[in-house]
Amino acid sequence: MRLIKRISWIKAARKEFEQFPEAAQVETETALGIAAEGRKAEIAKSLKAFDGGVFEIVLRHRGDAFRVVCAVQIGTDLWVIQAFQKKSKTGIKTPQVEIELIRERLKRLKEMVR
């Protein structure tokens, strides 16, 4: 029997995610389900700006790029920290403003779950 983590969302991330095209939402939900089972989806990658335990789901939809950032586990849940449409002109790198927002949300979330 597999242990499946509950997927929890920071409210602002959920609100942003709901603006994604439906196909991108379905693809993300599939990847989140895989992560909740303790596995890694092909479209997920570690977010290098963090020491570990944080990954990014990378989506392409009709020429647009979308990202969903998750913490592998805080408390007993898998947490979705940020969702955004990537509009960076710097290639594949996650924009610094997004990294700072993720860092702040992660810090507040860890304090809240303690």
N, C-alpha and C positions, 0 to 999 in steps of 0.2 A: 504494500500500500504506500502510495506517494503522499508526502506531506505537501499540501498546497497552501501557500501564503495568501492571506487576504490582500487585495490591492486597494490601497487608500490613496486619496487625492488631496492635494492642497487645493482649496476652493478656486483660487485664481487660475491654477493650471487646468482644472476641469473646465472652467468657463472658456478659456482660450482653445482648448482641445475641441470643444463643441463647435467651434468656428471652422475646423478643418473640413475638407470635402469628405463625404460619407465613405468613399473607398479608402481614404487615408485613415479614417477612424477605425474601420474594420481591420485593416492591416496592423495598426497599432495595437488594437485589442487582442489580436492573435499573438503578437510578440509579447505582450504583457502576460498573457496566459501561459506562454512557454516559460517566461521568467518566474512566474508564481510557482511553477513546478520545479524550479531550481535548475532549469536548463537555459541555454542562450540561443535566441533566434538569430538567423543569418543577418538580419538588419540591425542587430544590436552591437554596440561596441563600447568598450570602456572609455570613459571621459577622462582624458589624460591630465586635465587641470586638477584632478582630485586624486588622493592617495589610493583609492580603491573603493569598491562597493558602490560606485556611482557609474551608471551606464546611460548611453544615449541610443534611442531608437531613431534610425535615419531613414527617412521616407522621401521618395520622389513621386510626384503626382502631377501629370500634365505639364511638365517643365518647371514646376515649383518644388521647393525643398521644404520639408517640415521636420521638426525635431521634437521628441518627447524625452525628457530626462527623468531618470528614476534612481532612487537609492535602493540597493539590493535588499537591505533590511534595516528598519529602525523599529525597535520593539519587536513585535511579532509580524509586522506587516511589510509589504513591498510598497514603497511610497512613490507616487508620481509627483515630482517637484516642480516641473516646468514644462510647458508645451508652447511652441512658437513656430511661426513660419520664418524660415531663414532667408534673409534678404541681403546677407553680407556680400560685399564685393571682394572679400579676401580669400576666395576659394572655399575649400572645405572646412576651414577652421571655424569653430564656434565663436561668434562675436564676443568680445570681452565684456560688453554690457550684460549679456546673457549669463556669462560665467559668474559675474559679481552677484547677479540676482539669484542664481542657483546657490551660490555660497551662503548668502544671507538667509534664504529660505531653509536651507539645510541646517544651518546653525540654530534658527528659531525652532525648527521641528525637533531637533535633538533635545533642546532645552525643555520643550513641551512634553515630550514622551518620557523623560526621566522619571 
